[in-house]
Amino acid sequence: MTTGVDGALWTRDAVSLAAMIAAGEVSATQVVEAHLERIEQVDSGIGALTTVFTETARAEAASADRRTPTGPLHGVPVTVKNNLDVAGSPTTWGVAAFGQAVATADAPAVAALRRAGAIVIGRTNMPDFATRWHTDNDAAGPTVNPWYPTRSPGGSSGGDAAAVAAGMTPLGLGTDFGGSLRVPAAFCGIASLRTTPGRVAVASSLPGAAPGPTNQLFAAPGPLARTVRDLTTAFEVLSDSADPRDPGWIPVRDTSDTDLPAVAVMLGDEIDPQVRAALVGCADALAHAGHPVAELDPPQVGEVAADYGRLVSTEVVVHRREAMRRFGSTGLNVFVDAVIDLFPPLDLAGYLTALGERLTRRTAWSRFLAEHPIVLGPVSTELPWPVGYDLGGTAQVATMYAAHRLTIAANYLALPAVTVPAGLSAEGLPIGVQLITAPFAELRALRAAAHLEAAFPMPTPISPATCPTTL
């Protein structure tokens, strides 16, 4: 693949673009046009965007150029996952039947980005119902990993991750219910931030019944970007998203210390050797930066992931299975059937017991994080999956769950996590790691992530047209 090294505007990160616009070096119109041209050049081979707001974005850029910049993202293009409302656009959740579900108002996070001056240039692809670790659906088709078309871009925020990696946008907005920000970021060689649930206001956008308890407890929105400083800026913007549609929004400011907290590194034996080597390199980089680092597994990761599986499987059967059968793709239903086979739904007593056990698990982790405020570990213990791997039956889905167990744990425990690239495999596949920390301590993880970014710079954005087609 080739990298964006020619100084073109689409190669810049959001912070630098905003600074250039504020200084009068470039206009918002020039920035938006550069990204619209980039989308036109490369997205036909990637399928990251489902809708491009060409004329609206141009009009908003022209308006931005007539105003004095005030917000930290003034004139900066962003993309939005198709399960977050953008006023005047259908929120399809990757489902063709929802194509007429036109949003009447922006999601709270989208509104916050707009208040900061951002310009929404498009909606991004996702698996239907946001329920696979691969991005494909019957409404828009598949999204291709810009690094290797035969490897998955991840899911469910795969469209945003691919768009950011290929330079179609400097900043994406997605969601994370079971690794849906972190897996795509890791597989596409970019960074992401899963926020603490309650930190960023949300509003339900899926037609039908309100989200079930696990969705309300485990899911959180967050940004995807090529730089940690972009994640930090976006996080600060998104934190200011108070909205009466979300009674659970928490107006808290980050109170994490600014020193170098202890880091526990989760390695384990069941891990690809190249992923393990990347983690060791990251641990060394954090130690070199001054963090006390020790190889130490956090408590009950496997049990936590299994609890997540049982609770989510039960909720899917009760809340969404009928709609998935009626409106979902064949791929979605094959995957969901395998998940239900792997984690048979609980009865009411079992569900309540498992949900109650969550307090015990969270308490154990709270004590662990008091001694080791950052957990460094893999997003996936394996390299990016071959396309279609999640449709290979229960055994292969079990392999994926095991590989993503630490990622799933953060959802179950309602913890924030930052994903950053940690280099490339021998085959040229991105490897991502994550930094998990205590609730509402996102800046702590972001500061540590900046050390890893400096140690392991990634050649993004990339030009997918020159990437190998097989692996």
N, C-alpha and C positions, 0 to 999 in steps of 0.2 A: 504494500500500500504506500501511498505518498502522503505527506503531511502538509498542513497549511502553514507554510513558512514564508510566504511571499508578502506578508504584511496586509493582505486583503482584510477588509472589515469583518468578514465572516469568520476569520481565524481568531479574533479578539474575544476576550472574556467580557462579561457584563460590566464589571467594575471599570475596566479601561474604556469601554464604549461610552458609558455614562460620563466619565471624566472628559473624554474627547468632545462629547456633545456640549457639556457644560462650559468647556474652554473655547468653544466656537471653532474647533479644529475640523469638525465634520458636522453635518446636520443629521437630525433624526431621520429625515427622508433618505439620505445617503445610506445610513445604517440599515434601515428597513429594506430598501431596494437591494442592497447587497445580499441580504438573507433571502429575500424572495427569489433572486436570481440563483442563489445556491440551491434552494429547494427545487427550482425548475431544472437545474443541472443534474442533480443526483437522486432525487426522491423516487423517480420512476423505477429505479433499480433497488430501492430499499423498502418503500411502502410505510414510511414512518408517520406521515400525516394523512388524515382522512379528510380534512377540510383546511383550505388555505384562505384566509380573509384578506385577499389581495387589495381590493379597493378600500375596505374599511381600514386596514393597516396603513395604507398610503394617506388616507384622510386624517387619521389620528397622528401620523408622523408630521404632516403639514401643520396641523394644529399645535403640536409640540414645538415646532420650530418658531411659532409665533409667540410662544410664552417663555418667560424666564424659568430656567430649570430650578425646581425646588426639591423634588424627590430623588432618592439615591439611584433610581432606575429610569430616570427621565429619558424617554426615547428609545429604550432598550427593548428589542423584540423578545417575546417569551412564547412558549407553546404550552398547551393545557391538555391533560389526559381526558379521554372522552367519558369519564365518569364524574367530572367536576363541571358544574354549570357555567356556561358562558352565555350571557343574555343574548337572545335572538338566534341561538344555534341549538340544534338537537343534541341532547345528551344521550347518546345511543347505548352506552355500555358495551359497544361492540356487537349489538344485536340489531339485525335489520328491521325487526318489527317495531323497534323503538325510534325509528327514523323521523317520526312526527312529534317526538317528545321535546318540543322547543322550549328552552329555558326562558323564563320571564325575568330572571335576575341573575347576576353573577353569584357564584359560590363565594362565601366569605373570603377565602384565600385569593381568589381571582380579583375580587374587589380591592383587597389590600395591595396586590401587585399594581393594579391600575392607579390607586391613590399615590403610589410611589413613582408613578410616571411610566410604568411598563406598557408596552403595546402588544396585545395578543395577536399573533400573526397566524395561528392555526391550532387545530385540534389534532391530537395524536392517537394512534392506534393502540388497541389493547385486546386481550382475549375476551370473548363474550362473558359477561357477568364477572369479569376480573378474577377468573377462577382457574388459571393455569400459570405455570412458570415458563410458558412460551407464548408468543404473541401471534395469534391467528384467529380468524373468525369468518363467518359466512358473509358479513356485511362489507368488509373491506379487504379481506384476504390476509396473507401473512406479512409480517415485518421481518426484514432480513438483517442479520447481524452485519454491520459495515466491515468488520474485520474478516469474517469468513461466512459466506452464504450458507454453508452446510452446517453451521453451528447456530444454536438458538441465541437470539438477542435477550432472552429472559422474558419474564412477565411478572406482574401484569403491566408495568409501566414501560414495556419494551419500545413503544413508539417514541416516547420522549427520550429514552436512553439512546436509541439509534440516531435520532435527530440531533441531539447534542454532540454525539461522537463524530458525526459527519459534517458538522458546521452549519446545519440548517437553523439552529438557534443557539444562543449562548446559555439559555436557561430554560428548563422545563419544570412543570408542576405536575406531580403525580401523587399517588397514595400507596400505602404499605399496610396490608392486612396479614401477609404471611411472607414477607420478603419482597414485596412488589416494587419497591424502590431499589433495594439493595442488590437483588439478584440481577436485574437488568444493568445497573451501573457497573457491577463487577464484570459481567459478560461483555459489556461494550467499552470497557476501559475508561470510565469516567467516575465522577464522585456523586454521592447523594447523601441526603440527611433525612432519616426518619425521625420526626419530632415526637416528643412526649404526647400521648393522647391528652387533649385538653389545652395544649399549648397554642394550637392553631384552630380557630373556629371552623366548624364544619356544618353542612346542611344536607340532609338526605336528598338524593337526586334520582334514586332508582324507582321507577313506577311501581305502584302496588304498596304492600305493607311497609311499615317502618323497619329499619334494620334490626336484626335480632341482637340479643345481649352480647355475643362474642364480637360482632362487628362493631358495636358501640365501645367495647372494652379494648379491642386489639388493634383497630385500624387508626391510622393517622396520615395526614398529608405531609408533603415535604418537597423540597427542590432537588433537581438534578442539574449538574453543571460540570464544567471541565476544570474548575479551580476551587480550592477550599475557600478562598476569599469571596467568591461568588455565592457559595453556600451560606457563608456567614452573613453577607448582606441580605440575601433572600430570607434567611431565618429571622433577622431583625425586622424585616418588613412584614413577614407573615405573622410574627408574634403579635403585631398590632392589628388584629383582625376581629375585634369584638363585634358580635352580631346577635341580635335577639333570637335568631333561629337556632342558636346553639346555647342552651342553658348550662352546658358543661364546660364552656370556655373559662380558662383560669387566667386572670390577669397577673401573672407572676413574672418577675424579672429573674434572670440567671444570677444565682448567688454562689456559683461554684468558685473555688479558690483559683488564684492565678499562678500558683506554684506548679511544681512538676509532680503530680500524684503518682502513686505506685500503679504499676500495670501488671495484670495477670495475663499470661499468654496461654491460650488454649490450643494445644497441638494435637495430642491424641495419636493413636496408631492407625486408625482407619482414615487415611488422608492421602491424596495424591502426593507423591514425593516432590513435585514441583510447587504445589501449593504450600507444602510444609516448608520448603526452602524459602519461599517468599515470606512466610510468617517469621521465620528465624531472622531473615534480613530486616524485616520491620521491627522486630524486637531489638535487634542490635542498634538500629537507627534511633529508636526511642531511648535506649540506654545511653547512646552517645549524646543525645540531647539533654540528658540529665535525669530522666525518669528512672526510679528504681523498678527493675523488671524481674519477674520470676515466672517460670513455667508452672502453672497452677490452674487446674480445671475449676470453673465455677460449679456450684452445687446442682446436681440433679438435672443436667441438661437433657439427657435422654428421656427422663420421666416427664419433664416439662413439655418437650415436643410431643410426646405421646398424649398427654392431657389435652394439648392444643388440638391434635388430630381428632380425638374423640368428641370434644365439645363442638368443633366446627362441623364435623360429619353429621352430628345430631341436628345441629341447627340448619344445615343445608337441606336435610330430608324434611324437616318441619316447615321451613320458611321458603325455600327456593327450588326444591327438586321438580315440582310440577311445572313451574315456569321454565326451568332449564330444559326439560324434555320437550316442551311445546315450542319454545323459541330459540333454544340453543343449537349450536352446531354439533355435528357428529363427534368432532374432536373433543369438545367440551364434555359431552355425555360419556364418552369412553373414559376420559380422565376422572370424572366424578364417580362413575361406577367403580373404578379401581380404588379411589379414596375411601368410598363407603365399604368396599370389601376389606380394605386394610384396617379401617377403624369402624367397626359396626356401630350403628347408632345406639345410644344409651336410652334406657327407660327414664322416666321422670326422676325416680330416686337416684339413679346413677348419675344423671345430669346434674342434679342439685349437689350431690356429694362431690363430684369432680369440680364443679364451680366453687364450692366452698373450700376445697383443698388448695385453690389458687392462693389464698391468703398465706398458707403455710409455705408454699413455694416462694412467694414474693418476700416473705420475711427472711427466709434463708438467703436469698439474693441480696436483700437490703443489708444484712449483716456482712456478707462477703464484700459488697461494694464499699462499705464503711472502711474496710481494711485495704481494699484494692479498688480504687475509684474508677479504673478503666479496665475493661476486659478486651484484649486484642485477640481476634480469632478469624477463622475463615468465614466468608459469606457462603461459599460452597466448598466442601472438601474435595470437590472434583472440578476439572476444567469445564468450560461451557459445554452443555449437553449437545449431542447431535440433534438436528431438527427431527421431531417426531418421537424422541425418546420417551416423553411422558405419556405416549399412547401405546406403550409396549406392554401394558398389563400391570397387575398388582405388584409383581416382584420388582419391576423397574420403578414404579411409583414409590415403593418402599425404599429403594436405593436413593431416590431423590430426597425423600423425607429425612433419611439418615444423614445425607450430605448437607442438608440445610438446617440441621437440628438447632444449631446455635442461633441462626437467623430467626427461626420460628420462636425460639425461646424469648427473644426480645419482644415479640408481639404479645405473647401470652403474659409476660411480666410487665407490659406497658412501659418499656424502657426506650429511650432514644438511642440512635446509633448512626454513626457516620461511616460511609463506605468510601474508600479511596483505592486507586490503582496501586499495585505493588509490583509492576513489571509485566513481562511477557513470558510465556512458556517457550520451550525450544521450538515449538511449532508456530509461534507467533500469536498465540491466543492470550487475551488479557487475563490477568489474575487480580482479583480484588480482595481486600481484607476489610474488616469492620472493627470499629471502636465503640463498644457499648458502655454506657455510663448510667448514673442514677437519674431518676426523673427530674426534668427541668434543669439538667446540667449540660445542655447541648454545647455550650461554649467550651466547656472542659474538653469534650471529645473533638471539637473543631480545632482547638489549639494543638492537640496532639496530632491530629490529622495533617496539620500544616507541616509538621516535622517530616512525616512520611512523604508528603507531596514533594518536599525539597529533596529528599533522598532518592525518590523513584519517579522522576518526571516522565510523563507519557506524551507520545507524539500525536496528540489530538489537537485539532480535528484531523480526520483522515479522509482520503478520497477513495471511496469504495470501488470505483471503476477499475482500479489497478490491483485489487486484492485477489489472492488465489481463490479459485472456485471450488476446490476440493481439499479435503484433509483426511 
